[in-house]
Amino acid sequence: MSDDKTGVAATTAAINTAAPAAAETPTTGEDRYIYLGPNRLRDGLQMNQVYIGGLPEFAIKKLEANFVLIRQLFAPIEKITEYQQAVQTKGTPQYVAYMQMLGVNE
């Protein structure tokens, strides 16, 4: 892992334009998302917590200024396996978002 912030910034910019966020999907009262990021208990986020009825906008709005890809860490329940693999795959939007939340610049 390097300290090159331009690599993360460039990757983040590319992801922001190429990958739709989970929140872009219209929500219904039964939509369920699971948070796959690191624990941020002071901000109300716990790994593997399920949110019913949509994303936890209270936490996302609070953190989005510092972690622009945070929405990538909320997986629709029906895509949990895909998202769990993506969090562990270098270069994916979910991986970059997870690293941002940990404060790691790659």
Secondary structure as UniProt FT lines:
FT   HELIX           5..18
FT   HELIX           22..24
FT   TURN            29..30
FT   STRAND          32..35
FT   HELIX           41..43
FT   TURN            47..48
FT   STRAND          50..52
FT   HELIX           57..63
FT   TURN            64..66
FT   TURN            68..69
FT   HELIX           70..73
FT   STRAND          74..76
FT   HELIX           77..79
FT   HELIX           80..87
FT   TURN            90..91
FT   HELIX           93..102
//
